[in-house]
């Protein structure tokens, strides 16, 4: 289902100079003696793709996973709010088109207690001479696996500095109805995005049916506080959220917490990542249909960070 494109820059008005770099994101030498999974996610998260172009013109970048981003003379502002119209602009881009990509980057499709149906998300950063720029107005095309008639909107992301999770503000903007088709594929296209950082192509997910809590028992290792995280992926809506320990002393039983409840009948993959000492653990339970008062289990086993990354990519 994942569409991967070569990194490219398409000159629309002027010819621009592009620099694209990549790096290996797995380095198990980062293992440290700690119970926290934070360093595991440092190994799992995507390294930014990098691009360069000239301010003051119209140009487009295309990410490795198919996202197209269109810049124009009003796309970049300095810290004082002045348009940047000359010089080289450097762009960093992370693409998370699928829920499993979001999981690897500790991004969930939630606004508070509301689940979102996602068309993908990105992280974008623009700099000039090392100084970070703010957005004026630019366009994003989120590539899809198939045409869709859904209404999608832009959501702005916020990252919790304590937990490292990125979720989304409630206020949706730039609503577009359905995908647009061209020679490359089907895209949700947004012409006037005015923020950088984390950007999501989403809609609120409404299900009129009954809802339920979910309980998952984790087997195979004993974890300390901050040493284990369990996620739920909802592949039918490209959504993902995390689960919570059942108590402050029991980290082997998790549930949905006090606010969110899942629709009965929805399909789900459960994914658990953990760390004990210097060892990483991973387990999954896939293609589960959520029942009322759903109870299930995940059995974890010891893996390297590279093995965990590949297992998540192979989920579906």
N, C-alpha and C positions, 0 to 999 in steps of 0.2 A: 504493500500500500504506500510505502514511502517513496516519494519522488525526489531524486537527487540530481541536481544540475551542477555543471562546472561553474566555478566562480567566474563572473564576467562583468565587464562594464560596457554599457551600450551608450555611445555618444549620441545625444539627441540634437544638440545645436552646435556645440563645439567639441573638438577632439580633446580628450583629457588623458592624463597620465594616471595609470592605475598601478597600485602595488598590492599584491595579495600574498599574505603569509599564512602559514598554519603551523601548528606545533603539536607534538604528541602530548595528549592530556593525561595519560596514565604514567605515573611514576611511583612505584611502590616504596621508594626510598623515603617518602614522606610519612611513612608509618611512625607513630610516636606512642609512648606508653600513656594511654588515656582511656577512659570509658566512653568518651564522646564520639559520635559519628561525624563530627564536623570535618575532620581531616579526610574521611572517606568521601564526603561530598566534594571536597576540594579536588580529589582525584577524578571523580565522576563527571563533574560539570564540564560543559563545552568550553574550549578555548575560543576567544573571539576571532572571527574572520576579520581581516583588515583590508581597507580600500582607501584610495586617495582620489580626489577630484578637485576641480577648480571652482572656487566661489564665483558667484555672479553669472553663472550659466545654467543650462538645463542638462542634467545627466542622470543616469540610472545605474544602480548596482543590482546584481542578481546574486543571491546567496547560494551556497552549496545545496541547500534543500529546496530551492525554487522560489523563495520570497523575492519580490522585486520592490525596490524603493526608488522613488522618483524625486529628485531635488530640482529646485528652481532658484532664481536670484533672491527670493524672500524666504529661503529655507533655514538660514542660519543667523543667529544674533549673538552678540557678545554679552558679557555680564551686565553691561549698562543698557542693554536693550536696543543697540544699534545694529542694523543689518550688516552682515559681513559680505562684501561684494567683490573682494579680490583675495588672491593668495590661495594656498593649498589647504584643503579641508581633509582631515583624516577621520575615517569612520571605522568604528568597531561594531560588529554585528554578531549576535547569537540568535539562532533560529530554533524554536521549539514547536514544530508543527503538530506533533503527536503527543498524547498524554504521557507516553513513556519518555519522550524527550524532556517534557516538563518535570517529570519525576527526577530525572538525572540532574536537573538544575534546581531542584528544591522549589519548584513553582507549582501551585495548586490552582484549580479552577473554582475558586470560592470568592464571593463578596460577603463577608460576615458569615451568616449561616445559610446563604443562598448558593446553590450549585449552579455552575454555568456550563452550557454546551459550547464547545470551543471550535473555532476554525483555525487555531494556531496562535502563537504569540512570538514576539521577538524582544530582544534587548538591543538598543541602539545608543551609541555614544559618539558625539562629534567633537573634535578638537581642532584647534589651529595653533601651531607653535607650542603645543603642550597645554594650552589653556582650553578648558571645557567650554563648549558653546551651548546655547539654549535654542530650542526649535522656534522657527517662525511658522512656516506652512510647507508641508511636503506630503507625498503620497505613498501608500503602501498597498501592494497587491499580495494577498495571502493565497497561495496555490492550494487547490483542493483535489481530492481523488476523483470527484465526479461533480457534475452540475448540481446545484441546490437552489431551491426557492426560499430558503430560510432568510429571515431578516437578521443581519448581524450588525453589531456596533463596535466601536472602539472603547475599550476599558483601559484606564491608567493603572499601572501596577505600583504596589508599595511593598518594600522588603522589611520585614521585622528584624531589627538589628540584633535582637537577642537570640531568636530561633533560626534566623537565616531564611525563613520561608517567605516567598513572594505570593501575595494574593492581590485582590483587585478592589478599587474603590467602586461604590455603587453607581456613581454617575456615568451613564453611557452616553456617547456622542457619535456623530457621523453615521447614523443608521443607514444601511444600504439593503435593498431588497434583492436577494438572489445573487448568484454568481454571474460573471461575464465571461464569455468564451472568446479565445483567440487561437492563433496557430500553435501556441505553447500548451494551453490547457484551460482549466476553469479557475477563476480567481474571484474572491471577495475583494473589491477594489475600493479604496478610500482615498479621496483626493486632497483632503484638507486636514491632515493630522497636525496638531500643534504642540506635541510633547515628545521628548526623547525618553530614555530610560526603558522600563518595561511597558510594552504595548500589547494588548490582547484583542483578537477578533472573536467576539463572543456574543451570546444571548443568554438571558435567564432561562433556566430549564424548569418548565412547569410540567408536573405529572399529576392528574386529578385523582389518581388511585391512592390506596392506603400506603402509609409510610411505616418504617420500622427502624429500630436500633439494630446494630450488628455486633456480635461478640466474636473475637478471634483469639484462639489459644495458640501461643507460640511455643513450639517444642524444639529441642536440639541443643539449647544453650541457656545459661542463666545470665541475665543482663542486669547491669546496675543503672542508676538514673542517667538519662541522656545517652545510653548505650544502644538503644534500639528504636527504630521507627518503622511503622507499618502503614502502607498506602493502600488505597482502593482505586483502581482504574476502572472507569465505566466506558468500555470501548465503543458502545453504540452512540455515545454523545461526545466522545473524545474528551472526557472529563477525568479529573483525578483529585483526590483529597487525602488527608492523613487521618490516622486514628489516634486514640489517646489511652494511656494506661488506666486500668480500672480503679487503681488506687495509688497512693503515694508510695506504697511498698511492694505492689505487685506489678511488675513490668512484663510479665509473660501472658497477661490477659488484657486485651485492648478492646475499645468500643468507639462509638462515634462521638462520645462526649455528651454535653448537656443540651445542645441546641439543634444540630442538623440530624435529620432522619432520611434514610434512603428509600426510594420507591420500591415497593414489593414487585418482583417480577423482572427487575432490571438485571442485565448481565454484569459480572464483575470479575476482575482479577485482583487478588490480594498479594502484595509484595512486601516482604520484611527484610530490612537491612540492619545489621548490628555490628558491634565491636566489643570484644573482650580482650583486655590487654593489648597486644599487638596484632591480634587476629580479627579478620573481618568475616562476617557471616551473611548468608543470603538464603532466602527461601521464597517460594511462591505457591499459590493455589489459584489456578486459572479456570476461566469459563464456568464460574459459579452463577447460578440463578438465585437471586436474593428472595428468601422466604420470610414470612412473618416471624419476628423474634429470631432472626437468623443467627446460627452458631456454626462456626467452622474452625479450621486449624491450619497453621503453616508450620512446616518443619524446616529449620534452617540447617545449613552445613557450612563448613569453613571453605572460603574461597578467597582468591586474590581480588584486588580492585578491578583488574582487567577482566577477570572472569565474570564478576558481578555486572560490569558494564555490558558485556556481550549477552549475558543472560537476560537483562532487561530489554535490550534491543531485539532479542529473539522472542519476546513474549507473544507477539501477534503481528 
